[in-house]
Structures are given as C-alpha cells and as structure tokens.
Amino acid sequence: MLSFVNRILNLVLVGNRANVLVKIVVACRRKVVSLPHIKGKIMKNEFEKMRSQELYSFADAEVNASIVRAQKLCARLRTMTMHDADYREVMTQLIPGMPDSAIICPPFHCDHGTGIRLGEGVFVNYNCVMLDSGYIQIGRNTKIGPNCQFYTPNHPADAVARRHPQETAFPITIGEDCWIAGGVIVCPGVTIGDRCIIAAGSVVVHDIPADSMAAGCPAVVKKRLVSGGE
C-alpha cells in the first residue's frame, strides 16, 4: 500500500493536471480491483463479526462502546425494582423490542442488551447474567430462575491465542414454555427445545430436545415430558 501511495505522489509532482487526474483514477481502480479481500465479499467490522460467529476483537472501539452503554443501563437497574415508574423505559433502552408482557427482575447483567430477544410472557428472576455477544433468544412464556447464566462468548482453546483480546460468540436459543430453574448455566451455541425443564444447578453444554427434563453437569436428558395442555 505504501508503494501505491508513492506512485500517486509521483504523478502529482509531474505532468499536467488533466493527465494526472486520469492516471490517478485508473491507478485507484486497478488497486481496488486487485485487492483480494474485496473481491466477491463485503468486509465486516468487528461488531458484525461478533454477531456472525466469527473471530472478533473485543478491544474494538464500537464493541466497547456498546458494552459501556449496557453497563451504565444495568447500573441504573440495580437501584430500582420492576415496580418503579422508569423501570420499563430503562429496560427497553437496554433490550430494544422487549415485549410489555416480558419481565426481568433487577439486578440484571448483560454485555450489550441488543443481542437479547425475548418472547411474550418471558419471566427472568433476580441476578441473571446474559453475555450476549452472540444472540440470546428466549421463546414466549419461558420462565428463568434466579442466578441463571447464559454465555455466548467462547475464547480460543490455544493458550497463546487467548492472550489476545479475541473470541468467537455462538448464539443460545431457548424454546417456548420452558422452565430454566435457579442457578442453571447455558454454554455457547446451545439450543433448548420447547417445553423443556432444566433442573436447578445444571450446566447445559449440548442441545436439549423439546419436551425433555434435563439435569446434571453436564446436563443430560433424564426423562421425556408430556404436556397436559393449557
């Protein structure tokens, strides 16, 4: 790139202005076409990589600005209850599109807020942690007990690579009508199907199929559930 800039400077220093402009345009077009990372793809910024399950830098300015915004809103929530007049306003600033029927009991902690998608009637009890570098989607009428934690970031397995401010985020999906009991940890990339019950204290590292009761560390299916209707 430096040699390309030097060529442009040389053109400016010699020749008449009309010829210089033509040569600069041609040179720039050739340079853009020759860049291999431009051909056939759109370059993503670090925030877009984060949402696309690609390795990204969490030291990036845009990513950090999003984290700071969420931290400030979470700090405000720590001084209020869900009955306070400005509770709903702060929550919808933190989690845009949060349904009026969904409830999160403060204190609540998240990295961004914009990566959380809640269905109608979702209830989240006290002291929940959602690290939403990747998307966290929770289906309607799901209940989440106190002290539950949802982790989407995954650091490199290589120790040397882990020294750098980089990670990959994998989305978490929780189905409809689930009961995630107190103290459950859900790890990156996990999907829990509709109408599941996850026993208190479980660590979910693999997908859980719909209509299952799972428990343990790691959580495994203990039995199949039969819904009794409404």
C-alpha positions as CSV (number, residue, x, y, z in Angstrom):
1,M,0.0,0.0,0.0
2,L,2.9,2.4,0.8
3,S,4.4,1.9,-2.7
4,F,0.9,2.6,-4.2
5,V,0.8,5.9,-2.3
6,N,4.2,6.8,-3.5
7,R,3.2,6.3,-7.1
8,I,0.2,8.7,-6.7
9,L,2.5,11.3,-5.2
10,N,4.9,11.0,-8.1
11,L,2.0,11.5,-10.5
12,V,1.1,14.7,-8.7
13,L,4.6,16.1,-8.9
14,V,5.0,15.5,-12.7
15,G,2.7,16.2,-15.7
16,N,-0.2,18.4,-16.3
17,R,-3.3,18.3,-14.1
18,A,-5.7,16.7,-16.6
19,N,-3.3,13.8,-17.2
20,V,-2.6,13.4,-13.5
21,L,-6.3,13.1,-12.7
22,V,-6.9,10.5,-15.3
23,K,-3.8,8.5,-14.2
24,I,-4.9,8.7,-10.6
25,V,-8.4,7.4,-11.3
26,V,-7.0,4.5,-13.4
27,A,-4.4,3.6,-10.8
28,C,-7.0,3.7,-8.0
29,R,-9.4,1.5,-10.0
30,R,-6.7,-1.1,-10.6
31,K,-5.7,-1.1,-7.0
32,V,-9.2,-1.6,-5.7
33,V,-9.9,-4.5,-8.2
34,S,-6.6,-6.1,-7.3
35,L,-7.3,-6.3,-3.5
36,P,-8.2,-10.0,-2.8
37,H,-10.2,-9.2,0.3
38,I,-12.6,-7.0,-1.7
39,K,-13.4,-9.5,-4.5
40,G,-16.8,-11.1,-4.1
41,K,-17.4,-10.2,-0.4
42,I,-18.2,-7.3,1.8
43,M,-15.8,-6.6,4.6
44,K,-17.3,-6.8,8.1
45,N,-16.4,-4.7,11.0
46,E,-15.6,-6.3,14.4
47,F,-19.2,-5.8,15.7
48,E,-20.6,-7.6,12.6
49,K,-18.0,-10.4,13.0
50,M,-19.2,-10.8,16.7
51,R,-22.8,-11.3,15.6
52,S,-21.7,-13.6,12.7
53,Q,-20.0,-16.3,14.8
54,E,-16.6,-15.2,13.5
55,L,-13.4,-14.4,15.5
56,Y,-13.5,-10.8,16.5
57,S,-11.6,-8.3,18.7
58,F,-13.5,-7.3,21.9
59,A,-11.0,-4.4,22.2
60,D,-12.7,-2.8,19.2
61,A,-14.0,0.8,19.8
62,E,-17.5,0.1,18.6
63,V,-17.8,-3.2,20.6
64,N,-16.5,-1.4,23.7
65,A,-18.9,1.5,23.3
66,S,-21.8,-1.0,23.2
67,I,-20.5,-2.7,26.4
68,V,-20.2,0.7,28.2
69,R,-23.7,1.6,27.2
70,A,-25.1,-1.6,28.6
71,Q,-23.1,-1.4,31.8
72,K,-24.5,2.1,32.5
73,L,-28.1,0.9,32.0
74,C,-27.5,-2.2,34.1
75,A,-26.1,0.0,36.8
76,R,-29.3,2.1,36.8
77,L,-31.4,-1.1,37.1
78,R,-29.5,-2.0,40.2
79,T,-31.1,0.9,42.0
80,M,-34.7,0.1,41.1
81,T,-37.4,-2.6,41.1
82,M,-39.7,-3.7,38.3
83,H,-42.4,-1.6,40.0
84,D,-40.6,1.7,39.6
85,A,-42.1,4.2,37.1
86,D,-39.0,4.3,34.9
87,Y,-38.2,0.6,35.0
88,R,-39.8,-0.2,31.7
89,E,-38.1,2.8,30.0
90,V,-34.7,1.7,31.1
91,M,-35.3,-2.0,30.2
92,T,-36.4,-1.1,26.6
93,Q,-33.4,1.1,26.2
94,L,-31.2,-1.9,27.3
95,I,-33.2,-4.5,25.3
96,P,-34.9,-2.9,22.3
97,G,-38.1,-4.6,21.3
98,M,-38.6,-6.2,24.7
99,P,-42.4,-7.0,24.9
100,D,-44.5,-5.3,27.6
101,S,-45.5,-8.7,28.9
102,A,-41.9,-9.8,29.5
103,I,-40.4,-9.1,32.9
104,I,-36.7,-9.1,34.1
105,C,-36.2,-8.7,37.8
106,P,-33.2,-6.5,38.7
107,P,-30.4,-6.8,39.3
108,F,-29.6,-7.9,35.7
109,H,-26.3,-8.1,33.9
110,C,-25.5,-8.3,30.2
111,D,-22.8,-7.3,27.7
112,H,-24.8,-5.4,25.1
113,G,-28.6,-5.9,25.5
114,T,-29.1,-5.5,21.8
115,G,-28.3,-9.3,21.3
116,I,-31.2,-10.4,23.6
117,R,-34.6,-11.3,22.1
118,L,-37.4,-12.1,24.4
119,G,-40.8,-13.6,23.5
120,E,-44.2,-12.6,25.0
121,G,-44.6,-13.5,28.7
122,V,-41.0,-14.3,29.4
123,F,-40.1,-14.0,33.1
124,V,-36.5,-13.7,34.3
125,N,-35.8,-13.8,38.0
126,Y,-33.1,-12.0,40.0
127,N,-29.4,-11.7,39.2
128,C,-29.5,-13.2,35.7
129,V,-26.3,-12.9,33.5
130,M,-26.6,-12.8,29.7
131,L,-23.4,-12.4,27.9
132,D,-25.0,-11.5,24.6
133,S,-22.0,-11.1,22.2
134,G,-23.9,-13.7,20.2
135,Y,-27.7,-13.6,20.1
136,I,-29.7,-15.0,23.0
137,Q,-33.3,-15.8,22.0
138,I,-35.8,-16.9,24.6
139,G,-39.2,-18.1,23.5
140,R,-42.6,-17.0,24.8
141,N,-43.8,-18.0,28.3
142,T,-40.4,-19.3,29.3
143,K,-39.5,-18.9,33.0
144,I,-35.9,-18.4,34.1
145,G,-35.0,-18.9,37.8
146,P,-32.6,-16.7,39.9
147,N,-28.9,-16.7,39.3
148,C,-29.1,-18.2,35.8
149,Q,-26.2,-17.5,33.4
150,F,-26.2,-17.6,29.6
151,Y,-22.7,-17.5,28.0
152,T,-22.3,-16.9,24.2
153,P,-18.6,-15.9,24.1
154,N,-16.0,-18.7,23.5
155,H,-12.3,-17.9,24.0
156,P,-9.6,-19.6,21.9
157,A,-8.5,-23.0,23.1
158,D,-4.9,-22.2,22.3
159,A,-3.2,-20.5,25.3
160,V,-1.1,-18.1,23.1
161,A,-4.1,-17.0,21.1
162,R,-6.0,-16.5,24.3
163,R,-3.6,-13.8,25.3
164,H,-5.1,-11.5,22.7
165,P,-8.4,-9.7,23.0
166,Q,-10.3,-12.0,20.7
167,E,-13.1,-14.5,20.9
168,T,-16.0,-16.1,18.9
169,A,-19.6,-15.9,20.0
170,F,-22.1,-18.6,19.4
171,P,-25.9,-18.0,19.8
172,I,-28.1,-19.5,22.5
173,T,-31.7,-20.4,21.7
174,I,-34.3,-21.3,24.4
175,G,-37.7,-22.5,23.2
176,E,-41.2,-21.7,24.3
177,D,-42.8,-22.7,27.6
178,C,-39.5,-23.8,29.2
179,W,-38.6,-23.7,32.8
180,I,-34.9,-23.0,33.4
181,A,-34.6,-23.5,37.2
182,G,-32.3,-21.5,39.5
183,G,-28.5,-21.5,39.0
184,V,-28.5,-23.0,35.6
185,I,-25.6,-22.2,33.2
186,V,-26.1,-22.4,29.5
187,C,-22.9,-22.6,27.4
188,P,-22.2,-21.1,23.9
189,G,-24.1,-22.5,21.0
190,V,-26.7,-24.4,22.9
191,T,-30.3,-24.8,21.8
192,I,-33.0,-26.0,24.3
193,G,-36.3,-27.1,22.7
194,D,-39.8,-26.1,23.6
195,R,-41.4,-27.1,26.8
196,C,-38.2,-28.3,28.5
197,I,-37.3,-28.3,32.2
198,I,-33.7,-27.8,33.2
199,A,-33.1,-28.8,36.8
200,A,-31.5,-26.3,39.2
201,G,-27.7,-26.1,39.1
202,S,-27.4,-27.8,35.8
203,V,-24.7,-26.9,33.2
204,V,-26.0,-27.2,29.7
205,V,-23.2,-27.9,27.2
206,H,-25.2,-29.8,24.5
207,D,-28.6,-29.2,22.8
208,I,-31.6,-30.5,24.7
209,P,-34.6,-31.8,22.5
210,A,-38.1,-30.5,23.0
211,D,-40.2,-32.0,25.8
212,S,-37.3,-33.1,27.9
213,M,-36.3,-32.8,31.6
214,A,-32.5,-32.5,31.8
215,A,-30.2,-32.3,34.8
216,G,-26.6,-32.6,35.9
217,C,-23.2,-31.3,35.0
218,P,-23.1,-31.7,32.1
219,A,-26.9,-31.8,31.7
220,V,-28.4,-34.9,30.2
221,V,-32.0,-35.8,29.5
222,K,-33.5,-37.7,32.4
223,K,-37.0,-38.2,31.0
224,R,-39.4,-37.2,28.3
225,L,-42.2,-34.8,29.3
226,V,-45.9,-35.0,28.2
227,S,-47.7,-31.7,28.1
228,G,-51.1,-31.5,29.8
229,G,-52.5,-28.7,27.6
230,E,-53.2,-25.2,28.8
